[in-house]
Amino acid sequence: MWYFSWILGIAFAAAFAVLNAMWYELLSDRARGVKAPFKAP
């Protein structure tokens, strides 16, 4: 049953890494003054 917690941990770490990368891109775009390619509602 150890493999179940292991695969959940790997999936959580991968999801966390992707979200951190998206957050970093958002912050760096804001710092450079880049506008989003779409209009906010």
C-alpha distance matrix in Angstrom:
0.0 3.8 5.4 5.6 7.4 9.0 10.5 11.6 13.2 14.9 16.2 17.4 19.2 20.8 22.0 23.4 25.2 26.7 27.9 29.4 31.2 32.7 33.8 35.4 37.3 38.5 39.8 41.5 43.1 44.4 45.8 47.7 49.0 47.5 47.7 45.1 46.1 46.2 47.9 46.1 47.0
3.8 0.0 3.8 5.4 5.5 6.2 8.8 10.1 10.7 12.5 14.4 15.5 16.6 18.5 20.2 21.1 22.7 24.6 25.9 27.0 28.8 30.6 31.6 33.0 35.0 36.4 37.5 39.0 40.9 42.3 43.3 45.2 46.8 45.5 45.9 43.5 44.7 45.0 46.8 45.0 46.2
5.4 3.8 0.0 3.8 5.5 4.8 6.1 8.5 9.7 10.4 12.1 14.0 15.1 16.3 18.2 19.7 20.9 22.5 24.2 25.5 26.9 28.6 30.0 31.3 33.1 34.7 36.0 37.3 39.1 40.6 41.8 43.5 45.0 43.5 43.8 41.3 42.3 42.7 44.7 43.1 44.4
5.6 5.4 3.8 0.0 3.8 5.4 5.4 6.3 8.6 10.0 10.7 12.3 14.3 15.5 16.6 18.3 20.1 21.4 22.6 24.3 26.0 27.3 28.6 30.3 32.0 33.2 34.7 36.3 37.8 39.2 40.7 42.4 43.7 42.1 42.2 39.6 40.6 40.6 42.4 40.7 41.7
7.4 5.5 5.5 3.8 0.0 3.8 5.6 5.0 6.1 8.6 9.8 10.3 12.1 14.2 15.2 16.2 18.2 20.0 20.9 22.2 24.3 25.7 26.6 28.2 30.3 31.4 32.6 34.3 36.1 37.3 38.5 40.5 41.9 40.6 40.8 38.4 39.7 39.9 41.5 39.6 40.8
9.0 6.2 4.8 5.4 3.8 0.0 3.8 5.4 5.1 6.3 8.7 9.9 10.6 12.4 14.3 15.3 16.5 18.5 20.0 21.0 22.7 24.6 25.7 26.9 28.9 30.4 31.5 32.9 34.8 36.3 37.4 39.2 40.8 39.4 39.9 37.6 38.9 39.4 41.3 39.7 41.1
10.5 8.8 6.1 5.4 5.6 3.8 0.0 3.8 5.4 5.0 6.1 8.5 9.8 10.5 12.2 14.1 15.3 16.6 18.3 19.8 21.2 22.7 24.3 25.7 27.2 28.8 30.3 31.6 33.2 34.8 36.2 37.7 39.2 37.5 37.8 35.3 36.3 36.7 38.7 37.3 38.6
11.6 10.1 8.5 6.3 5.0 5.4 3.8 0.0 3.8 5.5 5.1 6.0 8.5 9.9 10.5 12.1 14.2 15.4 16.4 18.1 20.0 21.1 22.3 24.2 25.9 27.0 28.4 30.2 31.7 33.0 34.5 36.3 37.5 36.0 36.1 33.6 34.8 34.9 36.7 34.9 36.1
13.2 10.7 9.7 8.6 6.1 5.1 5.4 3.8 0.0 3.8 5.5 5.1 6.1 8.6 9.9 10.4 12.2 14.3 15.3 16.3 18.3 20.0 20.9 22.3 24.4 25.7 26.7 28.4 30.3 31.5 32.7 34.6 36.1 34.9 35.3 33.1 34.6 35.0 36.8 35.1 36.6
14.9 12.5 10.4 10.0 8.6 6.3 5.0 5.5 3.8 0.0 3.8 5.5 5.1 6.1 8.6 9.8 10.5 12.4 14.3 15.3 16.6 18.5 19.9 21.0 22.8 24.5 25.8 27.0 28.8 30.4 31.6 33.1 34.8 33.3 33.9 31.7 32.9 33.6 35.7 34.3 36.1
16.2 14.4 12.1 10.7 9.8 8.7 6.1 5.1 5.5 3.8 0.0 3.8 5.5 5.1 6.1 8.5 9.9 10.7 12.3 14.2 15.5 16.7 18.3 20.0 21.4 22.8 24.4 25.9 27.3 28.9 30.4 31.9 33.2 31.5 31.7 29.2 30.3 30.8 32.8 31.4 32.9
17.4 15.5 14.0 12.3 10.3 9.9 8.5 6.0 5.1 5.5 3.8 0.0 3.8 5.5 5.1 6.0 8.6 10.0 10.5 12.1 14.2 15.4 16.3 18.2 20.1 21.1 22.4 24.2 25.8 27.0 28.5 30.4 31.6 30.2 30.5 28.2 29.7 30.0 31.7 30.0 31.5
19.2 16.6 15.1 14.3 12.1 10.6 9.8 8.5 6.1 5.1 5.5 3.8 0.0 3.8 5.5 5.0 6.1 8.7 9.9 10.5 12.3 14.3 15.2 16.3 18.5 20.0 21.0 22.4 24.4 25.8 26.8 28.6 30.2 29.1 29.7 27.8 29.4 30.2 32.1 30.6 32.6
20.8 18.5 16.3 15.5 14.2 12.4 10.5 9.9 8.6 6.1 5.1 5.5 3.8 0.0 3.8 5.4 5.1 6.3 8.7 9.9 10.7 12.5 14.3 15.4 16.8 18.6 20.1 21.2 22.8 24.6 25.9 27.3 28.8 27.2 27.8 25.7 26.9 27.8 30.1 28.9 31.0
22.0 20.2 18.2 16.6 15.2 14.3 12.2 10.5 9.9 8.6 6.1 5.1 5.5 3.8 0.0 3.8 5.4 5.2 6.2 8.6 9.9 10.7 12.3 14.2 15.5 16.7 18.5 20.1 21.3 22.8 24.5 26.0 27.2 25.5 25.7 23.4 24.7 25.2 27.2 25.8 27.6
23.4 21.1 19.7 18.3 16.2 15.3 14.1 12.1 10.4 9.8 8.5 6.0 5.0 5.4 3.8 0.0 3.8 5.5 5.2 6.1 8.6 9.9 10.5 12.2 14.3 15.3 16.4 18.3 20.0 21.1 22.4 24.4 25.7 24.6 25.1 23.2 25.1 25.7 27.4 25.8 27.8
25.2 22.7 20.9 20.1 18.2 16.5 15.3 14.2 12.2 10.5 9.9 8.6 6.1 5.1 5.4 3.8 0.0 3.8 5.5 5.1 6.2 8.7 9.9 10.5 12.4 14.3 15.4 16.5 18.4 20.1 21.0 22.6 24.4 23.1 24.1 22.4 24.1 25.3 27.4 26.2 28.7
26.7 24.6 22.5 21.4 20.0 18.5 16.6 15.4 14.3 12.4 10.7 10.0 8.7 6.3 5.2 5.5 3.8 0.0 3.8 5.4 5.1 6.3 8.7 9.9 10.7 12.5 14.4 15.5 16.7 18.6 20.1 21.3 22.7 21.0 21.6 19.5 20.9 22.0 24.3 23.3 25.7
27.9 25.9 24.2 22.6 20.9 20.0 18.3 16.4 15.3 14.3 12.3 10.5 9.9 8.7 6.2 5.2 5.5 3.8 0.0 3.8 5.4 5.1 6.1 8.6 9.9 10.6 12.4 14.3 15.4 16.6 18.4 20.1 21.1 19.7 20.0 18.0 19.9 20.6 22.4 20.9 23.2
29.4 27.0 25.5 24.3 22.2 21.0 19.8 18.1 16.3 15.3 14.2 12.1 10.5 9.9 8.6 6.1 5.1 5.4 3.8 0.0 3.8 5.4 5.0 6.1 8.6 9.8 10.5 12.2 14.2 15.3 16.4 18.4 19.9 19.0 20.0 18.6 20.9 22.0 23.7 22.4 25.0
31.2 28.8 26.9 26.0 24.3 22.7 21.2 20.0 18.3 16.6 15.5 14.2 12.3 10.7 9.9 8.6 6.2 5.1 5.4 3.8 0.0 3.8 5.4 5.1 6.3 8.7 10.0 10.6 12.3 14.3 15.3 16.6 18.3 17.0 18.2 16.9 18.8 20.4 22.6 21.9 24.8
32.7 30.6 28.6 27.3 25.7 24.6 22.7 21.1 20.0 18.5 16.7 15.4 14.3 12.5 10.7 9.9 8.7 6.3 5.1 5.4 3.8 0.0 3.8 5.5 5.2 6.3 8.8 10.0 10.6 12.5 14.4 15.5 16.5 14.9 15.5 13.7 15.6 16.9 19.0 18.2 21.1
33.8 31.6 30.0 28.6 26.6 25.7 24.3 22.3 20.9 19.9 18.3 16.3 15.2 14.3 12.3 10.5 9.9 8.7 6.1 5.0 5.4 3.8 0.0 3.8 5.4 5.1 6.2 8.6 9.9 10.7 12.4 14.4 15.3 14.5 15.2 14.0 16.7 17.8 19.2 17.9 20.8
35.4 33.0 31.3 30.3 28.2 26.9 25.7 24.2 22.3 21.0 20.0 18.2 16.3 15.4 14.2 12.2 10.5 9.9 8.6 6.1 5.1 5.5 3.8 0.0 3.8 5.4 5.2 6.1 8.5 9.9 10.5 12.3 14.2 13.6 15.2 14.8 17.5 19.2 20.9 20.1 23.3
37.3 35.0 33.1 32.0 30.3 28.9 27.2 25.9 24.4 22.8 21.4 20.1 18.5 16.8 15.5 14.3 12.4 10.7 9.9 8.6 6.3 5.2 5.4 3.8 0.0 3.8 5.5 5.2 6.1 8.6 9.9 10.6 12.2 10.8 12.4 11.7 14.1 16.2 18.3 18.1 21.5
38.5 36.4 34.7 33.2 31.4 30.4 28.8 27.0 25.7 24.5 22.8 21.1 20.0 18.6 16.7 15.3 14.3 12.5 10.6 9.8 8.7 6.3 5.1 5.4 3.8 0.0 3.8 5.6 5.2 6.2 8.7 10.1 10.5 9.5 10.2 9.5 12.6 14.1 15.6 14.9 18.3
39.8 37.5 36.0 34.7 32.6 31.5 30.3 28.4 26.7 25.8 24.4 22.4 21.0 20.1 18.5 16.4 15.4 14.4 12.4 10.5 10.0 8.8 6.2 5.2 5.5 3.8 0.0 3.8 5.4 5.1 6.2 8.7 9.8 10.1 11.7 12.1 15.4 17.0 18.0 17.2 20.6
41.5 39.0 37.3 36.3 34.3 32.9 31.6 30.2 28.4 27.0 25.9 24.2 22.4 21.2 20.1 18.3 16.5 15.5 14.3 12.2 10.6 10.0 8.6 6.1 5.2 5.6 3.8 0.0 3.8 5.4 5.0 6.3 8.6 8.8 11.4 12.3 15.2 17.5 19.1 19.0 22.6
43.1 40.9 39.1 37.8 36.1 34.8 33.2 31.7 30.3 28.8 27.3 25.8 24.4 22.8 21.3 20.0 18.4 16.7 15.4 14.2 12.3 10.6 9.9 8.5 6.1 5.2 5.4 3.8 0.0 3.8 5.4 5.2 6.1 5.2 7.6 8.7 11.6 14.0 15.6 15.9 19.7
44.4 42.3 40.6 39.2 37.3 36.3 34.8 33.0 31.5 30.4 28.9 27.0 25.8 24.6 22.8 21.1 20.1 18.6 16.6 15.3 14.3 12.5 10.7 9.9 8.6 6.2 5.1 5.4 3.8 0.0 3.8 5.4 5.0 6.0 7.6 9.3 12.8 14.5 15.2 14.9 18.5
45.8 43.3 41.8 40.7 38.5 37.4 36.2 34.5 32.7 31.6 30.4 28.5 26.8 25.9 24.5 22.4 21.0 20.1 18.4 16.4 15.3 14.4 12.4 10.5 9.9 8.7 6.2 5.0 5.4 3.8 0.0 3.8 5.5 7.8 10.5 12.7 16.0 18.0 18.7 18.6 22.2
47.7 45.2 43.5 42.4 40.5 39.2 37.7 36.3 34.6 33.1 31.9 30.4 28.6 27.3 26.0 24.4 22.6 21.3 20.1 18.4 16.6 15.5 14.4 12.3 10.6 10.1 8.7 6.3 5.2 5.4 3.8 0.0 3.8 5.6 9.1 11.8 14.5 17.1 18.2 18.9 22.6
49.0 46.8 45.0 43.7 41.9 40.8 39.2 37.5 36.1 34.8 33.2 31.6 30.2 28.8 27.2 25.7 24.4 22.7 21.1 19.9 18.3 16.5 15.3 14.2 12.2 10.5 9.8 8.6 6.1 5.0 5.5 3.8 0.0 3.8 6.3 9.6 12.4 14.6 15.2 15.9 19.6
47.5 45.5 43.5 42.1 40.6 39.4 37.5 36.0 34.9 33.3 31.5 30.2 29.1 27.2 25.5 24.6 23.1 21.0 19.7 19.0 17.0 14.9 14.5 13.6 10.8 9.5 10.1 8.8 5.2 6.0 7.8 5.6 3.8 0.0 3.8 6.6 9.0 11.7 13.0 14.3 18.0
47.7 45.9 43.8 42.2 40.8 39.9 37.8 36.1 35.3 33.9 31.7 30.5 29.7 27.8 25.7 25.1 24.1 21.6 20.0 20.0 18.2 15.5 15.2 15.2 12.4 10.2 11.7 11.4 7.6 7.6 10.5 9.1 6.3 3.8 0.0 3.8 6.4 8.3 9.3 10.7 14.4
45.1 43.5 41.3 39.6 38.4 37.6 35.3 33.6 33.1 31.7 29.2 28.2 27.8 25.7 23.4 23.2 22.4 19.5 18.0 18.6 16.9 13.7 14.0 14.8 11.7 9.5 12.1 12.3 8.7 9.3 12.7 11.8 9.6 6.6 3.8 0.0 3.8 5.4 7.2 8.6 12.4
46.1 44.7 42.3 40.6 39.7 38.9 36.3 34.8 34.6 32.9 30.3 29.7 29.4 26.9 24.7 25.1 24.1 20.9 19.9 20.9 18.8 15.6 16.7 17.5 14.1 12.6 15.4 15.2 11.6 12.8 16.0 14.5 12.4 9.0 6.4 3.8 0.0 3.8 7.1 9.6 12.9
46.2 45.0 42.7 40.6 39.9 39.4 36.7 34.9 35.0 33.6 30.8 30.0 30.2 27.8 25.2 25.7 25.3 22.0 20.6 22.0 20.4 16.9 17.8 19.2 16.2 14.1 17.0 17.5 14.0 14.5 18.0 17.1 14.6 11.7 8.3 5.4 3.8 0.0 3.8 6.5 9.4
47.9 46.8 44.7 42.4 41.5 41.3 38.7 36.7 36.8 35.7 32.8 31.7 32.1 30.1 27.2 27.4 27.4 24.3 22.4 23.7 22.6 19.0 19.2 20.9 18.3 15.6 18.0 19.1 15.6 15.2 18.7 18.2 15.2 13.0 9.3 7.2 7.1 3.8 0.0 3.8 6.3
46.1 45.0 43.1 40.7 39.6 39.7 37.3 34.9 35.1 34.3 31.4 30.0 30.6 28.9 25.8 25.8 26.2 23.3 20.9 22.4 21.9 18.2 17.9 20.1 18.1 14.9 17.2 19.0 15.9 14.9 18.6 18.9 15.9 14.3 10.7 8.6 9.6 6.5 3.8 0.0 3.8
47.0 46.2 44.4 41.7 40.8 41.1 38.6 36.1 36.6 36.1 32.9 31.5 32.6 31.0 27.6 27.8 28.7 25.7 23.2 25.0 24.8 21.1 20.8 23.3 21.5 18.3 20.6 22.6 19.7 18.5 22.2 22.6 19.6 18.0 14.4 12.4 12.9 9.4 6.3 3.8 0.0
